[in-house]
Amino acid sequence: MSLTNGNIAQSSSTSDRSRWIALVVLCVGMLMIVLDATIVNVALPKIQTDLGFSQSSLAWVVNAYLISFGGLLLFAGRLGDLLGRRDVFLSGLVLFTAASLACGVSDSQSVLVVSRFIQGIGGALTSAVILGMIVTMFPQPGEQAKAIGVYSFVASAGGSIGLLAGGAITQVINWHWIFIVNLPIAIVTGVFAMRVLARDRGIGFSKGADLPGAGLIVAALMMGVYAIVEASNYGWGSAHTLGFGAGAVALMIGFVIRESRAANPLVPLRIFRSRNLSGANAVQGLMVAGIYGMFFLGALYLQRVLGFDSLEVGLGFIPLTAIIGILSLGFSAKLNLRFGPKATLVPGLVFVAAGLALMSQITAGGSYWTEVLPAMVLVGIGAGLSFPSVMTLAMTGVRPEEAGLASGLVNTTLQVGGALGLAVLATLSTSRTANLVSDGTANSSALTSGYRLAFLVGAGLVLGAVAIALTVIRAGSSATDEVAVAAAEAEPVFSSEAA
């Protein structure tokens, strides 16, 4: 009898260890995707010089990736439900790795831009299903809160790590290696993924093979992202921006109509009946707009006004990353379990808004230690509390067979919301700076004034997220319980035998 109990305990221990190993594998894959989104920004000047990009065409090194990545996230998440999330994750990883190699060896503008577009497709397939796999692997509220905390840290703080890594690699070696470095990481991730992630069975195309709906949503999101990222070149009120924006809206309306009538819709509209899911995604879209503004416009302020080089910028963001990590990886999970996700989310959002408001007080002759670091501390505390909470809420009450869709929706809101918010903030900042320069204001003062306006607007967006969290999202432990029940009924995503 004791031997039997010992075998059961050993099997349980192995099973538990396999899940946490699987979580690490998934988060390493997500980190690679997140790093790639920011690591390229630091290397753009070198890429421009080596390949002869014009200032306007250089933007396509970033935009080509954003269009395919943002456009396919929702569809990729649903593919995970239909075909199996493990297979979609691995397929995306292979495609992302091959495209990274093509980017690394590219010697022309066209090859780099096309490779970046393909890289975005691989990134979407890989990242869209990860959160859905995590909530099914960890059905118990305590474990799930910890696991989502780890994922949230990677998703939110990976960007600043990319700034540091991009600066170091570009300065020490060359820009080609910011892409080539993905290869060993992806190969190791893929090998471990095949060992610790069991092949889950999807619900099949018969339950959701809505090809017209897929075409509409992909086209709508791609057109919308294109309109957003090109708005800085054409202007928000231009015929180009308004035309593509209207086209994206028309396609989205067509998609909603299609899904409401389809026998087996790609995206069952009932999923949006959940106040917590819909509210959490709305909150996340507004929140990431402000936080992305902190990362990108804050980096520009450090470079263009305070004179930091690319490596110093990465080092300057380490305190922000460290605080997010400390809170996301432990403290936030305990607060979610003790007080509930909503009660943890609202104060976190207030901290983010306060940090952005403080950042709006920067000066042209300012100091990193007295003006930037205190704001980073506030934003870091807020992000560390908010991201795990909002992601937990976004996955509440989701059926097991729709976990991939919900995961894709979370990532779509994260990326598209961030891109839209950043585009708006950057446009406001650029316009303010241009007007001041034309009036004879010194360049550093004009830049600072533009950044101040953007940070102030970003704080306003986050306060809007506070209002939605207070009025739409429901409090209580029922949200966590819904996830646990749904996840407990799901197919296992990991296998101790596979390990």
N, C-alpha and C positions, 0 to 999 in steps of 0.2 A: 504493500500500500504506500509506503514511504517512497519507494522507487517511482511509482506512478505519479505521486504528487511532485516529486523532484523533476520528473520529465516534463510535466505540465508547466511547472514554474520556469524551467529552462526554455521551453518552447515559447512561453509568454515573453520572457526576457529577450529572446532572439527576435521575436516578432516586433516588440517595442523598439528595439535597437534598429531594426530594418526601416521602420517608419521614419525615424529621425535621420537616418542616413539618406533615405529617399528625399526628405525635406531639404537637406543640405544640397543634394544633387539638383533639385528643382531650383533652389535659390541661386546656385552658381550659374545655372542657365539663364535665370532672370537677370542676374548681375551683369552678365556678358552683354545682354541686350540693352540694359540701362546705360552701362558704360559707353556703349557705342554711340548712343544718342548725344552724349556730351563730349566725348573724347575727341571727336572730329572738329568741334568748334575751335579748339585751341590750335589745331594744325592748319586751319584754313589759309592763313597768310603764306605758309610754306607751300601748300598745294597750289595756290594761285601763282606763285612765282615759278614753280617747276613745270606746271602744265599750261601756263599761259592763259588762265581764265581771266575774263574781264570781271569787273566788280559785280555786274548784274548776273552774269552766267555762273559765278562762283556760288551763288545761293542755291543752285541746283544740286550741289554736292550734298546739301542738307535736305532740300525740299524733295528730291527724288525719293529719299528714304522715308520722309514723313508721309508722303502721299500714299505710298503702297502700304506702309505700316499702319497708319491711322485708318485707311480705307478698308483694310481686311480684318481688323481685330474682331469685330462682332461676328462676321462670317466664320472666321477661324475658330472662335469659341464654340459656335454651333457645330462645326465640323467635328470637334472633339466629342460632342454628345452623340453624333451620328456614327462616326467611324471608330471611336475609341480615343481617349485623350493621350494615352501613351504613344500610340502610333503617330498622331498629329504632332506631338511634342518632338519626337525623334525625326520625323520628316522635316519639320521646320529647322531643327538643329543642323541636319545635313545640308539643307539649302543655304542657311545662313553661313555655314562654314565655307562652302564652296564659293559663295559670293564674296566673303571676306578675303579669301585667297585672290580672287580676281581683282578686288579693289587694291590689295597690297602690291600686285605686280603690274597694275595698270600704268600705261605710259601715254595715255591720251585722255582728253576730256570726255569723249563719248563713252569709252570703255568704263571709266570711273563712274559716270552718272548712271549708266545702265546697270552696272554691278551694284550700285547703291540701291536702285529700285528693287532689284532681286533680293538684296540683303534685307530690305524692309518686309518683303513677303515672308522670308524665312523667320524674321523676328516676330512677325505677327502670329505665325503658326506656333512658334515655340512659346511665346509669353501668354497667349490668350487663354490657354487651358490650365495654366499652373495653379491659379487660385482655386479653381474647381477641383483639381486633384488634391489640394491641401485640405479642403473642408471635408472631403470624403475619407481621407486618410486619418483625420483626427476628429471623430464625431463627438468626443467628450468635451464639454465646454472649457474645462481647465487647460487641457492639452491644445485644443483648437485656438484658444486665446494666445498661448505661447507661440504656436506655429505661425499664426497670422502676424504676430509681432515681429518674428524673424523676417517673414516675407515683406512686411511693411517697411522695415528698415532698409532692406535691399532696394525696394522700389522707390523709396523717397530719398535716401541718402546716397545711393549709387552715383547720382549725377555729380556730386562734388568730388567723389573719388575719381570720376572720369576726367574732371578738370585737372586734378593733380597728376594722374597717370599720363594724360595727353601732353601736358607740359613737359614732364620728365622724358618721355619717349621721344618727343619731337626735338627737344634740345640735345639729348645725349646721342640718339641714333638718327632717325629721320622719320618723316610722316608715314612712309610705307608700313612701318612696323606697328602703327596703331591699329592696323587691320590684321596684319600677320599674327600678332600676339593672340588673336582669337582662336587660331588653329589648335594649339596644344590644349587650351582651356576647353574648347568644344569637343575634342577627341576624348579627353578624360571624362568629361561630363556624359558623353554618349555611351562610353563603355560602362560606367557605373549605372547609368539609367537603364540599360538593358539588363543589368543584374538585379537591381533592387525595385524596379517598377514592373509589376506584372501587366500583361496585356489585358486591359479591360475591354469588355464587349460593349460596343456602341448600340444605340437603339435601332440603327439601320436607316437606310434612305427611305424606306416605306413609311417611316414615322415623321419624316420632315424633309424630304427631297424636293424642296420648293425652289427650283432653278430660276424661275422668273423673279421671285422674291430676292434670291441671292444676288442676281444681277442688278436689281434696283438698289439694294442697300449698299453694295460695293461701289456702284457708280455714284450714288448720292454722297457717300462719305469721302470718296476720292475727289469728287468735284468740289465738295465743301472745303476739304483741307487745302486743295489747290487755290481756291479763292482766298483763303486765309493767308497762306504763306506768300502769295504774290501781291497781297494788298499793300505791302510796304513799298513795292515798286510802282504800282499803278494808282494807289490812293484808294481809300475806302469808299469814296463817292464816285469813282470812275465807272464807266460803262462796263469795263472788263470785270471788275470786282462784283458789281451789282448783277451783271448778267450771269456769271458763274454761280454766284450766291443764290439767285433766283432759280437757276437750273437745279441746284442741289436741293433746295426746298421743294420744288415740284417733284423731283424724283423721290424724296422722302415721303411726301404725301401719297404718291403712287404706291410706295412700298407699304404704307400703313393700310391703304385700301386693299391691296393685294392680300396682306396677312389677315385682314378681318374676314376675307371671303374664302381663303384657301382651305381645303380639307385638311391638309397636313402642312401648316405654315412653318417656314424656316424659323421665325421668331414668334411664338405664341404670345399674343398681346396681353393675355391674362397675367403674364409675369409682372407687368407694370401696375397691376392692381395693388401690389404690396406697397403700402405707404413707406415702409422702411427702405425697401429696395429703391424705389423712385426718389425718395427724399435724400437718401444717402448718396446716390449718384449725382443729384443736383448739387448737394453740398460739396462733394468732391470736385466737381467741375469748377466751382467758384474758388474753392480753397487752393487748388493747384495753380490757378491763374496767379494768385498772389505769391505763392511759394516759388513758382518758376520765375516770377519777376525778381524775387530776391536772389536766386541763383544767377540768372543771366545778366540782369541790369546791375546787380551788385558787383558781379565780376567786371563789367565794363567800367563801373565807377572806380574800382580798384586799379584797373589798367590805365584808363585814359585820364583820370583826374589825380589819383594818388601816385601813379607811376610804377605800379607793381608789374613785374614780368609774369609770364604765364605760370611758371613754377611757384612763384610767390602767391599768386591768386589761389592756386590749389591748396597751398599750405594755409592760407588765410581762411579757407572754408572748413578746415579740419575741426575747429570747435563746434560748428553747427552740426557736422556729421556725427561727431562723437556724442553730442547730447541726444540727437535723434536715436542713435544706436542704444545708448544706455536706457532710455525710456522705452523704446519699442521692444527691446529684447527681454524685458522683465517687468518693470514697474507698471507700464501701461496695461499689461495683461492682468496683473493683480487688481488694478483699479476697475477694469472691465468686469471682472468676476464679482468684485465686492459691491460696486455701485451701478453697474450696467453700462453698456456702450454709449448711450446718449448722455448720461451724466458725466462721462469722461470726455466725450467729444466737445461739448459746448465750452468748457473752460479752455480746452486746447485751442479751439478756434479763436477765442478771445486773446490768448497769448500770441497767436500768429498775427492777428490784427494789430495788437499793441506793438509788436516788433516792426511791422511794416510802417506803422505810424511814426515810430521812433526813427526809422530809416529815412523817412521823408524830411528829417531835420538835418541831414548831412550838409556840409559846407564845402566850398571849393578848396579851402586850405585846411581841411579836416584831418583827423587822426583816426587810423584804424582802431586803436585801442579805446578811444573815448566815444567814437560815433558809430562805428560799424560793429564792433564786437558785442556791445550790449544788445543791439538789435538782433544779432545772430543768436544770442543766448535765448531771447524771448521766442524767436521763430523756431529755434531748435526744440525748446520745451513744448511749444504748441504742436509742431509737426509730430514729435514723438508720441504725444498723447492722442492726436487726431487721426493719423493714418490707420493704426490698428483698429480703432473704434469704427471709423467710417467703412472700412473694408468688411468688418464683421457684420455691420448693419446691412451692407449691400448684398450680402449672401444669405440674409435671413429668409426663412420660409421658402427657399428655392427647392424645387423637386430634384431628386438625384439625377434624373435624366436631363435636367436643364441646368446643371451646375456649370457646365462648360459655357453655355450661353451667358449665364450671369457673370462668370469670370471674364468673358470677352467684353461684356458690357462695362464692367468695372475698368478694364484696361482702355477701352475706347473713351470713356469719360475722362480718364487720367490723361491720355495723350491728346485727344482732340480738344478737351477743355483747357489743357495747358497750352496747346498751340494757339488756340483762339485768344485766350487771355493774354499770353505773351505778345501776340501780334498787336492787340489793342494797346497794351501798355507801351510797347516799343514805338508804335506809331504816334501816340500822344507825346512820348518823350522826345522823339525826333522832331516833331512839328514845333514843340515848345522851344527846343534848342535852336532850330533854324530861324524862327522868328526873332529870338533874342540876338543871334549872331548878325542878322540883317539890320538890327537896330544899333549895332556897334558894341554889344556886350562881349567881353573877353570869352574865349572859347571854353576855358575850364569852368567859368561861372555859368555859361549857357548850358553846358553839358550837365552840370550839377543841378541846375534848375529843372531841366527836363527829367532827370532821374527822380528828383523829389516829387514832381507831379505824378509820375508813374507809380511810385511807392504809395502815395496818398490814395490814388484810385484803387490800387491793389488792396489796401486796408479796407476800403469801402466794399469791395467785392467779398472779402472774407466776412465782413459784418453782415452782408446779405446772406452768406452761408449760415451764420448764427441764427438769423431770423427763420430760415427754412428748418434748421435743426430743431428749434423751439416749437414751431407750429405744425410741422408735418410728421416728423419722426416720433414714434411711440416709445415711451420708456418702459422699463420693467425687464424682467428676465425672460419673458416669453419669446423674445427675438432669438436669444441664444438657444433656448430650448427647441425652437422650430428648426434651427440649423442642425442641432444634434439629432433630432428625430429623422429629418430628411437624410442626413449623412449616414445614419445607422442602417438605412434601407438600401444604400447604394452598393454597387458592385465593388469589391475590394480593388484598390488601385496598386497595392504593394503586395509582395509575397515574401514571407520569410524563407521559403524554399528557394526562391530565386536568388537570395543573398548567399 
